[in-house]
Amino acid sequence: MRHLFKKEDMKKRNIQWDWRKIVPYGCVNNNSRHGGDIWRIAKELGRQPGEVIDFSASINPFGISVRALAAIKDSAGLLGHYPEPGAEAIRRELASYHNLPEKNIIVGNGSTEFIYLIPQVFRPEKALIIEPAFSEYRRALEVSGCKVDSYISAESNGFYPELDGLFAELERDYDILFLANPANPTSALLDKDTIMDIARRCHEHGTILVVDEVFIDFVEEESIKEVAAIRDNLIVLRSMTKFFSMAGLRLGYIVAHKEIISSFTHFSPPWSVNTLAIIAGVESLRDMDYIQRSKKWLRAEKSFVQERLEHIPYLKAYPSEANFLLVRIMLDGIKARDIQEYLLKEGILIRDCGSFTGLGEDFFRIAIRERVENKILLDKLERFFKESSRLLLDSSATRLLDEIPQG
């Protein structure tokens, strides 16, 4: 088997971290911030974090598994000890859950840890990102001194990448290609055959393919984890943040060929996964009732939200395979930030998608939450567009009257 990145080749590459490109999160503008920042929003609104209805972060609204929560409470006495250096317990449980060998899995402090470790491990000089996409891919690559290009999945193609164009772009010899499946924030889901076609083309050009599957748990059958375990140019990023509602505990992992996993072990810090995250992760994976209930809930609730959105004038919701919806505003003069500001006054937070490459100021994303909260959001959106369309109509009529000659 030909290995695309031998360890001796990695050592030859001179990674240059450009700290000038690291923007502190407190200094970015509102549009560039990630979703889920309820701490800042609550402070600005003069509310408690629990009083904000957060549709900006796409996390299972059931909260953490009851089994996991009970295990956390029972484990308080362990907090005076170091956690397992390599999070061995959750690694074993993940191997069992996915029916994969332990040697093909490494666990870390959320999938974002690995997004930042990838440039350290492979030392890429040139990378390609299929966009719109999670902004941390670009940030992690650029601060490592890597040149980053975008390949836009156009709205006209349902936000799916046009493969002929992508394959032509790969001929420019990229070291790494990042894509998310399902994509964030579009939720476009590529089938396994398409992912494999992309992986084969990447292999031909000596390119590592990173597939971010952090939203795949709701459609687990579409994961390419088994293939990643045997290919030498494929890395699958996974997370327990979204489906298992463990955002505050930080738990993610990689599935890849054993030699790729071995390379990551040289860069991963010890104790990066805390004891409570390990315990909660193990119990969450064993809670089959929680898993099945979550999948059943999403099917029903997503259909409800999509149907309601279809009846709100001037909004277009795109098909979704994840627990969120990308929505476009079809009314001139209204931007996503206008809706975001209106909803914030009501204690509701959505994700303005104007900062995503390939999208514009008329796109926003909403998570699927429980029925009561979904109805609150949908009712507010209906009211907003009724008022906005009336005001815009009145404004247009006033301008028209102003233009009519007098006398």
N, C-alpha and C positions, 0 to 999 in steps of 0.2 A: 504494500500500500504506500502511495506517495504522500508524504506529509507536506502540506503547503507551507507550514511555518516550523522549521526545525529550531530547536533551542539555540544552536550556535548561530543561526541566522538572526534570531531575535537580539542576541547580544551585539551583533554588528550594527544594528540600527541605533542611531543616537537620538533618543527621545529628548526633546527640548520643551520643558514646561514653560509656557508663557503666562506668568502670573498676572501680567497687565490685562489679560483677556478675562480674568475671573471677576465677575461683577457680583459684589455682595448682594444677597437677596433683599436686604433692607433698602437697597438703592435702586432697584428696578421699578419701572412704572407699573401702574395697576394692570394694564393689559398683558404685561409680560409675566406677571406672577402666576404660579400654579393654582389650581383649584384646591379647595379644602383648607384655606387659611382662615378658619373660623376664629382663631385667637385674635388676629388683627381686626377682623370685621366686627367681632363682638365688642372689642375695645372702642372702635370708632362709633359704633351704634349705642354705646352705653348699656350693653346687655351682657348677660352671661353666655358663654359659648353654647350651652345647651339650649338656649332660646333662639338660636339661629337655625333655620331649616336649610341644610346644606345640599343643594342640587349640583354644586360645582365639582364635587369629588364623587366618583362613581364607585361607591362602596356598598356592599350588602347591608341594607337597612335593618336586618334582623339583629345586627350586632354580633359580637363574638359568641361562639357556640356555648351553650349552657354547661356542657361537659368541660370545655376549656376554662370557663370562668371559675367553675368549682375547683379545678385542678390548680389554678393560679392562687386561689384563696388558701388551699391546703399546703401550698409550697412556700409560704411567707418565711418559714424558718430556714429556708435554704439561701436566702438572700445575703447572708454573711459569708458565703463561699463563692469562689470563682465558678463561672459556668464551664461546661466542657470546652476545651480549646477549639475543637473542630465541629462542635454541635453534632456529635456523633449520634445521639438518640433521635433527633429529628431527621438526620440523614438516613438512618436505617428505616424509619417510618415512611419517608418519602419513597425510598426504593421499593418497599413493600406495596405502597399505595399505587405506584405507577408500574409495578412489575418490571423494574429495571435493576441492574446491578448497582451496588453502592458506589463502585469505582467510577460510575458515570454521572455522579451528582456531587456538587459542592454547595454548601449553604452559607449565606451571608446576611448582612444587616440590610435586608431589602434588596430588590433587584437593582436599585440605583447604585449600590456599592459596586456591583459588577459592571455596570455601564462605565463607571470611572476606572475600574481595574483593567478593562479590555485594552485601552491604549497603553497601559503599563506592560501588559503581558505580550501584546503583539507589535507594539511600537509602529503603528501604521504611519505612513507618510501622506497617503491620499485615501480619502473615504467618500462614500456615496450614501446618502440617506434618501429613502423613498418618503416623500412628504405629501401632505401635512403629517407631522409627527411630533412626538414628545421632545421638547426642547433640550432635555439633558443629553441626548445623543450628541448633538452638535457642540454643546458646551464642554462635555468631557473630551471630545476629540480636539477641539480648538485649543483648549488650555494645554494639551499635550504637544502642540505644535503641528498638528495634522491639518492638511488642507482638506476642506470639506465642500463637496458639491451636492446639489439637490436634484432629485428626479421627481417631478410633480405628477401625482396621480390626479388627473383633471376631473372636475365635476361632470364634464360632458361624457366621461367614461365611467360614471358611477363611483368616482374616487378610487377606481382600481388602476394599477399601473398598466400602461400599454406595453405589452411584452416585447414586441419587435423593437420599439424605441429603447426600452430598458436594456435589452441584449446588445443593441448597438452601443449604448453608453458604456456597458461593461467592457467593451473592447479597448477602452482608454486605460485599462490596467489599474484598477483600484485595489487597494490592500484589503479593505473591509466594506461590506454593504450592510446597512441597517434597514430592517423593515419590521413593522409590527403587524401581528395577525391574531385577532382582529385589530385593525388599525385604530389609532387614537389621534384625532377625535371623530373620525368618519365612520368607524365600526365596519368598514369593508373587510370581508373575510375571504381570503384566497383558499382554494381547495388544495388538498395535499399534493395532487399531481402538478399543480402550478408551482408550488413551493419547491418541489423536487426539480422541476425544469430550471428554476432560477438557481438552485444549489448546483446543478450540473454545469450550467453556464459559468457560474462563479468559479467552480473547480478548474474549468478550462483556462481561466485567466489568472489563476493563483489567488483568488479572492476568498476571504473568510466571509461567510454569511451569518449574520446575527439576526435571529428571529425572536422578537419580543412577544411572548405569549401571556402577558400578565392578565389579559382578559379572556383567555381560552377556557377557563374552568367551567363557564356556563355552557360551552360546547366542547367538552373534553375530547370527544371522539375525533375532532378535527386537529388535534395536536400532532406534531411530527416528532415527538420526544423519542420514539423508538428508533427513528432514522438518525436522529442527532447522536445517539449513543454509538453508532457504528461508522459515521462519516467523519473524515478528518478535516472538513472545512465548514462544519455547521455547529452553531452554538444556539441553544434555546434558553431564553431568559424566562423565568417563572417567578411568581410572587404569591404570597398568601394574604396580601393587603386587600384586594378587591373582593374576591368571593368569600373569603373567611373573615372579613372585617377586622383585620389585625393591623391597620395602618399605624396605630400608636406603638405597636410592639416591634415593628420592623423585622420582617422575615421574608427572604427571597432566596432563590437558588438557580443554579445553572444545570442543564442537562447537556452533555457533550461526550465526545470520544475520551477514553480514559487518559490519553496523553495530553489532551487539552486541559482536562481537569487537573492533571498533575502539574501543568504549568501554572495554573491559578493558585495552587497550594503554596507556591513559592512567594506569592505576592499578597495573599490574604493574611490579615493580622489575626493573631489568636484572640479568642474570646469576643469576636465581633458580634456574636448572637448571644443575647442575654438569657439567663435561666428561665425567666417567665415566658419569653418568646418560644423557647425550645419546648417547654411543658405544654403551653397552649397550642403550639403547632401539632404536637403528637396527638393530643386529645381531639383537636379539630378534624384531623384526617380520619380518626376512628368514629366520628359522629356521623354515621350514614344517614340518620334521620334528618339532621341539619342539611346535609348535602342534597338529598332528594327534595326536601321541602323548599330549599332555595331555588333549585332549578324549576320546580313547579310554579313557585311564586312568580319568577321572572317571566315565564311564558304568558301567564295570565295578565300580569300587571303591565307588561310592555304593550300588549295588545290594547289594553284599556287606554293607556296614554296616547298611543299612536292614533287610535280612533278619535279621541277627543281633539287632538291636534289637527286632524283633517277637517274639523268643523270650525276651526278658528281662522277667520279670514287673514290673508297676508302671511301665513306661516307655511313653510314646507319642511316636513320632517323626512329624513332619509331612512331607508331600510337599515335595520340594526341587527347584529348578531351578538351584541354585548348588552351590558346593563346600563346603557346610556343612549341618548339620541342626539344626533347633530341636526340642528334646525336652522333654516335660512329665512330671513325676513324679506318679504316680497313687496314691501310698501316703501316707496321712495320717501326719503326724508327721515326715516327711522333707522337707527343703528343699534347694534347689540348693547352698546354701552348705555343707551337710553333705557332699554328694558332692564338692564342690570341695576341702574341707579333707582329706577322706579320700584323694583322688587326689594332692593336693600332697605328701603324705607318701611317695608312690610316685614323685615326680618328674614328675607329669603335670598339666598345666594346662588347665582348661576355662573357658568363659565363663559365669559366673553372670548370668542375664538379669533378675534382680530389679530392676535399676535402669532398665529400659526402660519407658517409659510405655505402658500397655496390657497389660503382662505382670505376672506375680507371682513370688513367691519359689520357686515350684515349676517354673520354666522354666530350662533351660540350653541352650547352643549348643556344638556340637562341629564342628570342621573335619574334612574328609575328608583323611586322610593315606595313606601307603603301607601295604601290607597288614600288615607285621610290627607297625608301630605301632598300627594299627587293632585288631589282634587283642589286643594288650596292653591297650588301653583297654577293649575289650568284655569281656575276661576279668575285669578289675578291677570293672567295673560289675556283672557277674553275681555275683561274690563279695560285693560290697557289699550287693546287695539280698537275697541269701540270708541273710546275717548280720543285716541290719536287720529283715527280716520275722520272723526267728526271735526276735530280741530284743523286738520289739514284741509278738509273740504271747505270749512269756513274761511280759512286763510286764502285758499285759491279763489273763492268767490269774491273776497274783498279785493284781491289783486285785480280780478277781472273787472269789477265795478270801477276801480281806480283808472282802468285803461279806457273805459267808455267815455267818449267826448261829452262834455257838458253842453246844455243848451239845445 
